[in-house]
Amino acid sequence: MQTAGQVLASPLPLLRQARGTSHPSVSTEWLHQRFIHQWTTFDQEIRSALASLDLNFQIAHIDSPSGEVYLVGNEIGLSAGNGDGRYSSLETPTSDVIPDVSIGVTLSNDSQAQVKIVGELKTYWTVALDRFSPSDPVILPQILPHLGQLVAQMRKFGLRYGFLSTYRGTVFVKRTADFAFCVSPPIRDRDTNLSVRQCFAGFCILAEQGHDYIEGSDFRAERLRGQDDLQASLRPSGLRDHAIEGSLVTGLNGNVTPNTIILGHQGRAISILNVSRRISPPSHTDKALFEIEHQGTRHIVKCWSPRQDRASNAECAVYERLSDSRPSGYDVFANMILAGNIMCSSLFPNGRALVLPYKDGQILAHVWDELSNRERTHVREECEKAIRILRSLSIYVPDAGKHNVLYQRETGAVTMLDFETAMECLQSEHVPYVELLSLFGNPTMMHGHTTSG
């Protein structure tokens, strides 16, 4: 038997891990670093809240001395795979804001329980939250999408409080103004001076005292990003949409079937795409991935519903910039065939589509453990080349990971894919090559890359 105070002050049980997902799910949300402030009074507020409780009563509580084992899967890991290990656009959740954890705090018998705290969970082996610091130029950019996702959830429910946790590290967030979010230092699972359990107990008391947050009438959510989103261009380009006069365009007299997607792009032409198979699960309604074949050549068609406008704009804009510039090393990206709005299709009735060449290869996350040191070095070099090209075009990709890279062992070809989370990266932002850390988890890869150039 222990007192409640002793239990709350104890560290969390050890978790035993046997492999696991190799990449986190990354939201398209973003919270700019200038809106993040250190919660300097966090320790004091939590201790003051705990002092209001009587924690001297005895409770039966036993942590397993050998640690605890949980089966963990993230959104990408649970929805990954297209059946053949080749080109894969791994589906992400719909745009509905659904928190991983909702806490309803009720202290009186007659009060109605309601959501007063929301939380987002990530795996500790993919997100270094326990080393988070608002002043760290390497770790911070990796955490900003996750904080952005949490803030979106807090806004959805009109809340002042939320938390982000990997179990090994937990940060608590308090919104103090429309554009001010105080973030605690990471509380680690083995901490005892102020334990995770104590923090959650005190955090719940703070939320009970005032959990609602009402935004100002002139509040604009897009300002939270602090950066411009990538936007697909409508202007014609000689290097882009080169298939408009090519083999994919058959005009209105083409062979239209129930498996046809009719695209209109830039008001200049209509393309008729006849799908040979669907790669993504039929249950996914906001995004879909199809394969088409024309005269023996295979292509991939990525489709987004209007609800996914930001993701489709970001991805199309990346390929447009690559097509317009054609920098050295373009072989590390797929070559955009065309992009356009879906005019008619029973497969995907409305939205936007992007056509890319079919790429042979396997998802890097699936084969990384099998690669030799020579192959790993080659893949790292090719990925660094790809990131250098993106940065030269003022593009940063928060969702960089082995799940978004294809590797063909026979030829050594490396292809970086999926840019739905891509953002403008102005030279003045000085974002380092943090994508390499997300890809390979090796801080030495970051050496010498401290600016966005």
N, C-alpha and C positions, 0 to 999 in steps of 0.2 A: 504494500500500500504506500502511496505517496500523496502529498498534498497537491491540489490543483496547481498551485504556484510552482511547485517543483517540476511537475509534468510540463507545464508551459515553458519553463526555463531550459528544458533538456533539448539536445540537438535532435534533428530528424533522423530516422533510421537510415542506415546505409542502403542504397539501391544496388543490386547486382545486375550488371549488363552483359548480355551475350549478343554481340553484334547489334544491328539495328539500322534504321534509316540513315542514309548518308547525306541527306540534305533536308533543310527545314522548309516548310511551306512558307512562302513569302507573299504578303499581301501587296496589292497595287497601291495601298494607302502609303502615306508618307507624312512625317512630322518634321518640319525643318528644325535644325539644331538651335536656331536663335530663339525658339519658343520654349526651349528646355532649360530649366533652372534647377540648381541643387536645392534639395529640400533640407536646408541646414538645421531646421528645428525638428526633424523627424524623430530623433531619439528622445528628445524632451517630450514631445506630444504623445508618443506611444507610452512612455513610462508614466506620464500624468494620467492617461486613460486607464492604464492597468491599476494605478493606485486607487481608483474609484471602486474596484472590485474586491470582494472578500474571497481570497483564494486559499484559505487555510483549511478547507474541508478535505477529507480523505477520499481518494478515488482509486479504483483498481486499474492499473495501466501497466502493460508490459510490452516493450519493443522487442522484436525478434533480434537476438544477439548475432545471428548469422546474416542479417540484412533481409530486405524484402525484394521480391521479384514481381515485376509487372510487365504485361505485354503492351507495347506502345506502338501506335501507328499514326502517322500524320496524314493529312489530306492527299498529298502527292503520292505517298507510299501506298495508300489504300486504293487509289484510282489509276496507278501507273500501269503501263504496259499496253502494247497494241497487238500482242500475239506472235509477232515474228522478230522482235528485238531490233527492228530497223528504225527508220525515221519515226520519232515519237514526239508528239506535242502533248505533254502530260497535262491533263485537265486539272483546273483549280476549282474551288467551290464557287457557287453562284454569288452574285453581288449582295445577296441578303446578308445583313449584319447579324451573325449568330455568335455570341461569346462562347468560349470554351467552358467558362465557369460563371455562374450567376449566384450571388449570395444575397439572400433576403434576411435582414436582421430584424427581429421582433423582440422587444424587451418587456412589453406589457401584454397581459392576457387578452385584452380587448382590441389590440391593434392588429391590422391586417398585414400579413407578410407581403413584401414587394421587393423587387430587385433594387438593391442599394449599392452593390459593388459588382463590377464585372472583371473577369480575368482572362488572360490569354496564356496558354501553355505552349512551350517549345521543348524540344529534346536538348539535354545539356551537352550532348556530344556534337551538336550541329550549331548551337548558338552560345557564344562565350559570354553569357549574361553575367556570370559571376565575376568577370573582369571588366564590367562596364564602367565607364567614366565619361561624363560629358566633355571632358577635355582630351580624350584619347582620339587622335585623328584616324586611327585604323579601326578600332572596335566600334566607335560611334556610328559611322555610316551603315554598318551591318545591322545595328539595332533600330535605326530610324524607321524602316518599314514596319517592324513589329510594334513599335510605339505608336506609329500611325494607325495600325490596325486596332490597337487597344483604344486609342482616342476616338476612332470611328464608332466603336462599341459604346464608349461612355456617352458620346453625343446621341446615339440612337435612343438611349434610355434617359437622357437628360441628367447624367450623374456627375458628381464631383470627384469620385474616387474609383480607382481601378488598379490592377496589378498585372505584372508580366513576370512569368516564372519558368525556369527550367528545372526546378527542384533543387539543383545545386546552387542556384542563384535566383533571388527574387527581388524585384524592385517595385516599390509602391509609388503610385502617382496621385497627386492632388491637383485639381484644376483650380487656379486662383483667379483667373481672368480669362477673357475670350481667347487670348493668345499667350497664355502663361500656364505652364505645366511644371509643377515641382516634382522632381524625381528623387527618391531616396537613394542612398548608396546601396549596392547589392548586399542583401542579407544572405549569407551562405548557409547551406544545410547543416553544417557542423558548428555554427556559431552558438555560443551559450551566453555571452555577455548581454546580448539582446537577440534572442532566438527567433527563428521563423515563426514558431508557434506564438510567442509573445507578440510579435509584430501583427499577426493576423487577428489576435484577440483585441489588441489596442486599435487596430485599423477598423474593425467592426464597430467599436464604440464611437470612433470619430464619425463613421458613416451614419450611425444612428442619431448623432447629434445634428447632422445636417448633410444629407446626401444629394439633394437636388442642386442642379446648376441650370440657370436660365441664361441663354445667350442674348446679347444685345440685338436690337432690331436691325442694326446695320451690319450684323456679322455675315461674313462670306467665307464659307468653309474652304474654298479653294486656296485662300490665303495661307491656310495652315501648312501647305506644302512649301511655301516660300520660294518655289521655283516654277518655271513654266513647264507645262506638260509638252511632250513631243507631239507634234501635230502632222498628220499626213498632208502633203501639199496637193493642190488642185492644178498646179501649173503643168503644162506639157513639158516633156524632157526627151531629148533624143536618146539618152541612155537608159531610160526607164520605159516600161510598158512596150518593150520592143516586139512583143508577140502580137500587138494589135494588127499588124499586117501579116502575121505569121500563121503557123499551122493550127493554133487553137481557135482562131476566129473563123467561123463558118457562116455567120450572118443568120438572118431569120429563116432562111430556107434550109437550115441544117436539120439534122435528124434529132428532133426533140422527143424525148421519152420521159416516163415517170422518174427516171434517174438523172434528169438534166438540171443543171444550174445555169441560169442565164444571167450574165454579168453585164452591167453598163459601167464604163469607166471614163471619167473626165469628159463626158458628153460627146465623145468622138467615135465610139464604136461599141458594138455589142459582141460578147463572146459567149459561145455555147459550150458548156463543159459537161460531158457525159461521164458520170461517175461509174467506176467499175466495182468499188467496194467502199464501205464505211469502215474507218479505222477506230474511231472513238466510240464508246458505248452509246446506244440509242437513248439511254436515260438522260444524257447530257443535252439540255435544250438551249443553253446560252452559248455554247461553243461546240464545234464539231470539226472532225478531221476526216477528209475523204481522199481517195486515190482515183486519179483518172489516167487513161492511157490513150495516146494518139499516135498512130503510125509507129507503133513499137516503142514509144518513149513514155515513161511513167512520170507523173507529176503529183504533187500534194496540193490539196486545196484546204486552207484553213478558213473557217467561217465563224463569225461572231454575230450575236444578236445585238440590237441597238442598246441593250442594257450593258454591253461590254464595249461601249464606244471608246473609253479611255484605253483599254487594252489593245483594241484593233488599231486605233490611231497611233499608239506608241510603236507597235510592231511594224506597221506599214511605213511609218516615218523613218525607222532605222534602215529598212531595206531601200527606201528611196534615197536616203543620204549616201548609202553605200553604192547604189547604182549611179548616182550623179557624180560621185568622186572617183570611184574605181581606184582606190589607193593600192599601193604595192601590198601583196599579201591577201588579196581579195579571195583567194582560194579557201580561206578559213571560214567563209560564210557561204550560205546558199545564194545563188544568183536569182533575184526576183524576176519572175516571168511577167506577171501583171497583177493589178489590184483593182477592185471595183465594188460597186454596190450591187447586191443581189436584187434583180428585177423580178424574177419568177423562179420558183422551185418548190416542189412538194417535199424535198428532202430537208430544206432549210429555208423557210419562206421569206425571211426578211433579215437584213443586216448587211454585213460587209464581208468580202472574201479576198484572200491573198493566195496566189498560185506560185508555188516554188518547185524546183526540180526534185524528184525523188532521190534521196541520198542513201546509198548503202552504208552500212556500219551498225555498230552496236552502241547502246547507251553507255557512256563511259562509267557510270556508277555500277553497271552490271559486270564490267570486265576489269576494273581497276586493280583488284587484288590479284589478278592473273598475269598482269603485265610485268615484264622484266624492267630492271632499272633503266636500261637504254630506252625502252618504249616510254616509260614514265617521263624521262627527261625530255624526250621528243614532244610528248603531249603538252607538258608544261610550257615549253618554248612556243609551240603553236598557239596555245591559249593566251600567252603573254602577248604574242603578236596581234591576236584578235583584239585584245583589250586595248592595246596601244592604238590600234586603228579606230576603235570606238571613241576613245578619249580625244583623238585628234579631230573627231567630228562632234565634240562636246556632248558625248553620250555616256551615261553611267547606268549600269544594269545591276540593281539590288539583288535580283534573283539568280545571279551566277552560281552555277553548281554543276556537279558531274552529271546530274540528270538532264541538263540542257546542252550536253556536248555529245556528239557522235564520233566514234573512232572506228576506222576500218583497218584492221591489223594487216591485211594483205598489202595494202598500198601505203599505209601510214597516214592516210587522210584524216584530218581533224576538222570538224565543222561545229561552230557554235550556233545554237538555235534558240528560239523563243525569247522575244524581247518585249513581252507585254508589260513588264514593269519598268521599262527603260525611261530615263528622265534626262532632261537637260542638265548638263554639267558644265557650267560656265567656268572659264579659266580662273576667274576670281575665287571660285569655291575651293580650289586646292584639294580636290578629292584624290587621295592616293589610289593605287591599283588594288583596292580592297577586294575586287572580284577574285584575285588570285588566292587570297586568304580563304574566301568562301569555297573556292574550288578545291584547294589542296591542304588547307589548314596548316600551312607552314609559314611562320612569321618571317623566315629568312627570305622568302620569295618577295617580301615587301621592301627589301633593302634597296635604297636608291630611288624609290618611286614615291616621292612625297608631294608631288604636284599633279595637277590634272593634265599636264602637257605631255 
